[in-house]
Amino acid sequence: MGTPPDVARVGPDRRSVLELAAASAAGTLLASAAPTAWAGRQGSDIVLMEAHALSKAIATRKISCVEVMGAYLDHIERLNPKVNAIVALQDRSALIAQARERDTQVARGEIMGPLHGFPHAVKDLFWVKGIRSTSGSPIFKDFIPDKDSPPVERLRKAGAIFIGKTNAPEFGLGSHTYNSVYGATLNAYDQTKSAGGSSGGAAVALALRLVPLADGSDFGGSLRNPAGWNNVFGFRPSFGVVATGGDVWQAGMGVAGPMARSVTDLALLLSVQAGYDPHAPLSWGSDGRQFLAPLGANMKGKRIAWLGDFAGFAPYEPGVLELCRTALKSFEAIGCVVEQAVPDMAPAPVWEAFIRLRWQQDGMGLVSYYNDPAKRALLKPEAIWEAEGALKLSAVDAAAASAVRTAWFRAVSRLFERYDYLVAPTAQVFPFDVRETWPHEIAGQPMNTYHEWMKAVCLITMTGCPSLAAPAGFGFQGLPMGLQIIAPVHRELDCLQLAYAYEQATQWTSKRPPALLARA
């Protein structure tokens, strides 16, 4: 494929990322709740609790849902204006009223589920009934849906109270969270840097304890990159584990999944999200209870293939691979055997196939907006590039790309005959300047598209395998990076077990909280 047109190289033509970031930091693009008198140690203790402990405390009436809601809303008021992670924040009095009703249910012994009374902000690519759902696009800046998206339905049934949305880039395009509706989300560890994306708002909200848990979605790293860049966990499951809707008879590459500050909490949210949905016939599994099984397992002798830079195919910013190689020692410390290995297939055709399948699966959804001149004027250049790619894609091209993906899957399956897990970084660069649209060069190599700087992560997407992002530590500039823990298709529990053992050995989320949190 030739170099894409320059339109994919530039940022938004409505407001620069610099302007959006400045507005975000100043809090000028945020919805806000009314101030409150709530303060003190008790509120701080509540927001620092892990989700599974908070769930148990609510169910046993040790903490009320009203106390939980008040603590989180106060914490959001203090910190959210500094990072712009949560948007469309709902009215405080209405949220407290919902929390009070949840307390009434607890008193009657009517626990809705493990998220009963949890304040929750849904990624702004999913619909929440009655809450503005923009997909980060000015086309939908005033859209208020009258129903929930399928993943949101499950959260609601489990007892979550929706306090707003988490910020995302326009239509989820790009691994950098900014848009012209709400502005840019700033990294939890350095407010001059990108939060990653497209689940950037979710990752930052988690890292700063603005929510107990967060949901996200992932096509080219959207759960994995922001988790790595904000020192939390994100899990891209196999296709169909979490029903998203719109996946009728096509096993696409975009999936939904959980984010959390611990592996136990990650499994808790996945247990809610997972399961068959009759409206999504390619979803599978009766429910997610399997993910509530004990995660402790003996990792001695487990074989891990370190993918590194895919034998030189993917360039990395200096320091990324070195940091991740250091993190590999923690796997060895728990008894794993780590070796460098890659699939026995050249990755270049796989990347080209990814671009075409992205046009087919995401670009086609943008064509209707592209064909309307008034709406096209509101699309960011990257969305226009995807739509134009979809329009020129033939059925033969799409079939050929699918054949390459199949060959890649088989090559990775052969690698899994020798190894139990694969491991790779969650991004090819550390968090970059929030004013940039995307990295245009890595280690002297030009990036020709807005997502090429994530191509090593996209190669994992093409496998269909579950991939769990875990913290790898911090680079010399104090910026976080993550590792992907990859298992064979439908072996999500394997990912969780290795991640749990690795977490016990490293404890990065508790060892290195953001400075903003400490100051708050």
C-alpha positions in Angstrom: 0.0 0.0 0.0 1.3 3.5 -0.8 1.6 6.3 1.7 -1.9 7.5 2.7 -2.8 11.1 1.8 -1.6 14.0 3.9 -5.0 14.3 5.4 -4.1 11.5 7.8 -1.1 13.3 8.9 -2.7 16.4 10.4 -4.8 17.1 13.4 -8.3 18.4 13.8 -9.2 21.3 11.5 -11.6 22.8 14.0 -9.4 23.4 17.1 -5.8 22.3 17.6 -4.9 19.7 20.1 -3.0 22.5 21.9 -6.1 24.5 22.3 -8.1 21.5 23.4 -5.5 20.5 25.9 -5.3 24.0 27.3 -9.1 24.2 27.6 -9.1 20.8 29.3 -6.5 21.8 31.9 -8.4 24.9 32.7 -11.6 22.9 33.2 -13.5 25.0 30.6 -14.9 21.9 28.8 -16.0 20.0 31.8 -19.5 19.5 33.2 -19.4 19.9 37.0 -21.4 18.9 40.0 -22.4 21.3 42.8 -19.9 21.6 45.6 -20.4 19.8 48.9 -19.4 19.9 52.5 -18.2 16.3 52.4 -14.5 16.0 53.3 -12.1 14.1 55.5 -10.4 10.8 55.9 -13.4 8.6 55.5 -14.1 9.8 52.0 -10.4 9.3 51.0 -10.5 5.8 52.5 -13.5 5.0 50.4 -12.0 6.0 47.0 -8.8 4.1 47.8 -10.6 0.8 48.4 -10.3 -1.9 45.7 -13.5 -2.6 43.9 -14.0 -6.2 45.3 -13.6 -4.9 48.8 -15.9 -2.0 48.2 -18.6 -4.4 46.8 -18.4 -6.5 49.9 -18.5 -3.5 52.2 -21.7 -2.2 50.5 -23.4 -5.7 50.6 -22.6 -6.1 54.3 -23.8 -2.5 55.1 -20.4 -1.4 56.4 -20.5 1.5 54.0 -23.6 3.0 52.5 -24.1 3.7 48.8 -24.7 7.4 49.7 -21.4 7.6 51.4 -19.7 6.0 48.4 -21.3 8.3 46.0 -20.5 11.4 48.1 -16.9 10.4 48.4 -16.4 9.8 44.7 -18.2 13.0 43.6 -16.0 15.1 46.0 -12.9 13.4 44.7 -14.0 14.0 41.1 -14.6 17.6 41.9 -11.1 18.0 43.2 -9.1 16.1 40.5 -11.1 15.8 37.3 -10.6 19.5 36.3 -6.9 18.8 36.2 -7.1 15.9 33.7 -10.5 15.9 32.0 -11.1 12.2 32.3 -14.8 12.2 33.2 -17.3 14.1 30.9 -21.0 14.6 30.9 -21.0 14.5 34.7 -24.6 14.2 36.0 -26.4 16.2 38.6 -25.2 15.5 42.1 -28.6 15.5 43.8 -30.0 13.0 41.3 -27.0 10.7 41.8 -27.3 10.9 45.6 -31.0 10.0 45.2 -30.1 7.0 43.1 -27.6 5.9 45.7 -30.2 6.3 48.5 -32.5 4.0 46.6 -29.7 1.5 46.3 -29.3 1.7 50.1 -33.0 0.9 50.5 -32.5 -2.1 48.3 -29.6 -3.3 50.5 -31.8 -2.9 53.6 -34.4 -5.2 51.9 -31.7 -7.7 51.0 -32.0 -6.9 47.3 -28.4 -6.7 46.1 -28.6 -6.2 42.3 -25.1 -7.6 41.7 -21.4 -7.0 42.4 -21.6 -3.3 41.2 -24.5 -2.4 43.5 -24.2 1.3 44.2 -20.9 1.7 42.3 -20.4 5.2 40.7 -19.6 4.3 37.1 -18.6 6.4 34.1 -19.1 4.6 30.7 -16.7 5.1 27.8 -18.2 7.7 25.5 -18.4 5.3 22.6 -21.2 3.4 24.3 -24.8 4.6 24.7 -26.2 5.2 28.2 -29.9 5.9 28.3 -30.6 9.5 29.2 -27.0 10.6 29.2 -25.3 12.6 26.4 -23.4 10.1 24.3 -21.2 11.9 21.7 -18.6 9.3 20.5 -16.3 12.4 20.7 -17.9 13.8 17.6 -19.5 17.2 17.1 -22.1 15.3 14.9 -23.4 13.8 18.1 -22.6 16.6 20.6 -26.3 16.9 21.6 -27.3 13.2 21.2 -29.1 11.6 24.2 -30.0 8.0 23.6 -33.2 6.4 24.8 -31.6 3.0 25.4 -28.3 1.4 26.7 -25.7 -0.3 24.6 -25.5 -4.0 25.4 -22.4 -3.7 27.6 -24.1 -0.9 29.5 -27.2 -3.0 30.1 -25.1 -5.6 31.9 -23.5 -2.9 34.1 -26.9 -1.4 35.0 -28.3 -4.8 35.9 -25.3 -5.4 38.2 -26.2 -2.3 40.2 -23.9 0.4 38.7 -25.1 4.1 39.0 -24.0 6.0 35.9 -22.4 9.3 36.9 -21.3 10.3 33.4 -19.0 9.2 30.6 -15.2 8.8 30.2 -13.6 10.8 27.4 -12.6 9.2 24.1 -11.2 10.4 20.8 -13.6 11.0 17.9 -15.2 7.6 17.0 -12.4 6.0 19.0 -9.9 6.7 16.2 -6.4 6.9 17.4 -4.6 6.0 20.6 -4.6 9.6 21.9 -7.7 10.9 23.7 -8.8 14.3 22.4 -11.9 15.6 20.6 -13.6 18.9 19.8 -16.5 18.2 22.0 -14.8 17.8 25.4 -11.1 18.4 24.7 -8.1 16.4 25.6 -7.6 14.0 28.5 -4.3 14.5 30.3 -2.1 11.7 31.6 -2.5 10.8 35.2 1.3 10.9 35.8 2.2 13.9 33.7 -0.4 16.5 32.7 1.7 17.6 29.7 1.5 14.1 28.2 -1.1 12.0 26.3 -3.4 9.7 28.3 -3.4 7.2 25.4 -6.6 6.0 23.9 -9.1 5.4 22.9 -10.0 4.4 26.5 -7.9 7.3 27.8 -10.5 8.8 30.0 -11.2 5.5 31.6 -7.6 4.8 32.4 -6.9 8.2 33.9 -10.1 8.0 35.9 -9.0 4.7 37.3 -5.5 5.8 38.1 -6.7 8.8 40.0 -9.4 6.8 41.9 -12.3 8.8 40.2 -14.2 5.5 39.7 -13.8 2.1 41.3 -13.8 0.3 37.9 -13.9 1.3 34.2 -15.1 -0.2 31.0 -13.4 0.3 27.6 -13.1 -1.1 24.1 -10.1 -2.1 21.9 -9.5 -2.4 18.2 -5.9 -1.4 17.9 -4.8 -1.1 21.5 -7.5 1.1 23.0 -7.7 -0.9 26.3 -4.0 -1.8 26.4 -2.1 1.4 25.5 -3.9 3.7 28.0 -3.6 1.1 30.7 0.1 0.9 30.2 0.5 4.7 30.1 -1.4 5.2 33.4 -0.1 2.2 35.4 -3.4 0.3 35.6 -4.7 -3.0 34.1 -6.7 -3.4 30.9 -8.0 -6.6 29.3 -8.8 -7.2 25.6 -10.7 -10.5 25.6 -11.3 -12.8 22.7 -14.0 -11.7 20.3 -17.5 -12.5 21.6 -16.7 -12.8 25.3 -18.3 -9.4 25.9 -21.3 -8.8 23.6 -21.2 -5.3 22.1 -24.1 -5.4 19.6 -23.7 -4.8 15.9 -21.6 -7.9 15.5 -24.1 -9.9 13.6 -22.4 -12.7 11.6 -19.0 -11.0 11.5 -16.2 -11.7 13.8 -14.6 -8.3 13.9 -11.5 -7.0 15.6 -13.1 -4.5 17.9 -14.0 -5.8 21.4 -15.1 -4.4 24.7 -13.5 -5.3 28.0 -12.6 -4.2 31.6 -10.1 -1.9 33.2 -9.1 -1.9 36.9 -6.4 -1.2 39.4 -5.9 -4.8 40.3 -6.3 -8.2 38.5 -8.9 -9.3 41.0 -11.0 -6.2 40.2 -10.4 -6.8 36.5 -11.8 -10.3 36.8 -14.7 -9.0 38.8 -15.8 -6.5 36.1 -15.2 -9.1 33.4 -17.6 -11.5 35.3 -20.3 -8.8 34.8 -19.5 -7.9 31.2 -19.1 -11.5 29.8 -21.8 -13.8 28.6 -24.1 -14.6 25.7 -26.5 -12.0 24.4 -29.3 -13.1 22.0 -28.9 -9.8 20.1 -25.2 -10.6 19.4 -25.3 -14.2 18.0 -21.5 -14.4 17.8 -21.2 -13.8 21.6 -20.6 -16.9 23.7 -20.7 -18.3 27.2 -23.6 -18.6 29.5 -22.3 -16.0 32.0 -19.1 -14.6 33.4 -19.0 -16.5 36.7 -15.9 -18.5 35.5 -13.9 -15.3 36.0 -14.7 -15.3 39.7 -12.6 -18.5 40.3 -9.5 -18.1 42.5 -6.7 -16.6 40.4 -3.8 -18.1 42.3 -2.0 -20.7 40.3 1.5 -22.2 40.1 3.4 -20.5 37.3 6.6 -22.6 37.7 7.8 -23.9 34.3 5.3 -21.8 32.3 7.0 -20.9 29.0 6.8 -17.3 27.8 7.8 -16.0 24.3 9.1 -12.4 24.4 8.0 -10.9 21.1 10.1 -7.7 21.5 10.2 -5.7 18.2 9.0 -8.6 16.0 12.5 -9.2 14.8 13.1 -5.6 13.8 9.7 -4.9 12.2 8.4 -2.5 14.8 10.6 0.5 15.8 10.6 1.5 19.5 11.4 4.7 21.3 14.7 4.2 23.2 14.0 2.9 26.7 10.8 1.0 26.0 12.2 -2.4 25.2 14.9 -2.0 27.9 12.2 -1.3 30.5 10.1 -4.2 29.4 13.0 -6.6 29.4 13.7 -5.6 33.0 10.0 -6.4 33.8 10.5 -9.8 32.3 12.7 -10.7 35.3 9.5 -10.6 37.5 8.1 -13.5 35.4 11.3 -15.4 35.9 11.1 -14.7 39.6 7.7 -16.5 39.8 9.2 -19.5 38.0 8.5 -18.8 34.3 10.9 -19.5 31.5 11.3 -16.5 29.2 12.8 -16.7 25.7 12.8 -14.4 22.7 10.7 -15.8 19.8 8.4 -14.6 17.1 5.8 -16.3 14.8 7.2 -17.9 11.6 5.6 -15.4 9.3 6.7 -12.0 8.1 4.6 -9.3 9.9 4.6 -6.7 7.1 1.7 -8.3 5.1 -0.2 -8.6 8.4 0.1 -4.9 9.0 -1.1 -4.1 5.5 -4.0 -6.5 6.0 -4.9 -4.8 9.3 -5.2 -1.5 7.5 -7.7 -2.9 5.0 -9.7 -4.8 7.6 -9.9 -1.6 9.6 -11.3 0.2 6.5 -13.8 -2.6 6.2 -14.9 -2.8 9.8 -14.6 0.8 11.1 -14.3 2.9 7.9 -17.6 1.6 6.5 -19.4 2.9 9.6 -18.2 6.4 8.8 -19.2 6.4 5.1 -22.7 7.7 5.7 -21.2 10.8 7.5 -18.6 11.2 4.8 -21.3 11.2 2.1 -23.1 14.0 3.8 -21.1 17.2 3.0 -22.4 19.0 6.2 -21.3 16.0 8.4 -18.1 15.4 6.5 -17.0 19.0 7.4 -17.2 17.9 11.1 -15.1 14.8 10.7 -11.5 14.8 11.8 -9.0 14.0 9.0 -8.3 10.5 10.3 -12.0 9.6 10.1 -12.1 11.0 6.5 -9.1 8.8 5.6 -10.8 5.7 7.0 -14.0 6.4 5.1 -12.2 7.0 1.9 -10.2 3.8 2.4 -13.5 1.9 2.9 -14.9 3.4 -0.3 -12.0 2.2 -2.4 -11.8 -1.3 -0.8 -13.1 -4.1 -3.0 -14.6 -7.4 -1.8 -11.5 -9.1 -3.3 -9.2 -6.9 -1.2 -11.1 -7.6 2.0 -11.1 -11.3 1.3 -7.4 -11.3 0.7 -6.8 -9.4 3.9 -8.9 -11.9 5.8 -6.8 -14.7 4.3 -3.6 -13.0 5.6 -5.2 -12.7 9.0 -6.0 -16.4 9.0 -2.4 -17.3 8.1 -1.1 -15.1 10.9 -3.5 -16.8 13.4 -2.1 -20.1 12.3 1.5 -18.9 12.6 0.8 -17.7 16.2 -0.9 -20.9 17.0 2.3 -22.8 16.0 4.2 -20.5 18.4 1.7 -21.5 21.1 2.6 -25.1 20.6 6.0 -24.3 22.2 4.9 -21.5 24.6 2.1 -21.0 27.1 2.1 -17.2 26.8 3.4 -14.4 24.6 4.5 -11.1 26.0 5.0 -7.7 24.3 4.9 -4.0 25.2 1.6 -2.1 25.2 3.0 0.7 23.0 6.1 1.6 20.9 6.6 4.9 22.6 6.2 6.4 26.1 3.4 9.0 26.6 4.1 11.8 24.2 3.3 15.6 24.3 -0.5 16.0 24.6 -0.3 18.8 22.0 0.7 16.3 19.3 -1.9 14.5 17.2 0.3 11.3 17.0 4.0 10.4 16.7 5.2 11.0 13.2 8.5 9.3 13.7 10.0 6.6 15.9 13.7 5.9 16.1 14.2 7.7 12.8 11.5 5.8 11.0 8.5 7.8 9.6 5.0 6.8 10.7 2.8 7.0 7.6 -0.6 6.7 9.2 -2.2 7.9 12.4 -2.0 4.4 13.9 1.3 3.0 12.6 3.0 3.9 15.8 0.8 1.2 17.4 1.4 -1.4 14.7 3.1 -3.9 17.0 0.0 -3.8 19.2 -2.3 -4.2 16.2 -0.4 -7.3 15.2 -1.8 -8.9 18.4 -5.3 -7.7 17.5 -4.9 -9.6 14.3 -4.4 -12.9 16.2 -7.8 -12.7 18.0 -6.0 -13.7 21.2 -6.9 -12.3 24.6 -4.3 -9.7 25.7 -4.1 -8.4 29.2 -2.2 -5.1 29.8 -0.2 -5.0 33.1 2.1 -2.3 34.4 5.7 -2.8 33.4 7.2 0.1 35.5 8.5 3.6 34.7 11.0 4.9 32.3 13.9 7.3 33.0 11.5 10.3 32.6 9.1 8.8 35.2 6.5 7.8 32.6 4.7 4.5 32.8 4.7 1.6 30.3 2.9 -1.7 30.2 3.2 -5.3 29.1 0.7 -7.4 27.1 0.2 -10.9 28.5 -1.2 -12.9 25.6 -2.8 -16.4 25.7 -4.5 -18.6 23.1 -8.0 -17.7 22.0 -10.6 -18.1 24.7 -8.0 -18.6 27.4 -8.9 -15.5 29.3 -8.5 -17.2 32.7 -4.9 -18.1 31.8 -4.2 -14.4 31.2 -5.7 -13.5 34.5 -3.8 -16.1 36.4 -0.4 -15.1 35.1 -1.2 -11.4 35.5 -2.3 -12.1 39.1 1.0 -13.9 39.9 3.0 -11.1 38.2 1.0 -8.4 40.1 1.9 -10.1 43.4 5.5 -9.9 42.5 5.5 -6.2 41.3 2.6 -4.3 43.0 3.1 -1.3 40.6 -0.3 0.3 41.0 0.1 0.5 44.8 3.8 1.1 44.8 3.7 4.1 42.4 0.4 6.1 42.6 0.2 9.4 40.7 1.5 12.5 42.4 -1.8 14.2 41.8 -3.5 11.6 44.0 -1.1 12.2 46.8 -1.5 15.9 46.7 -5.3 15.5 46.7 
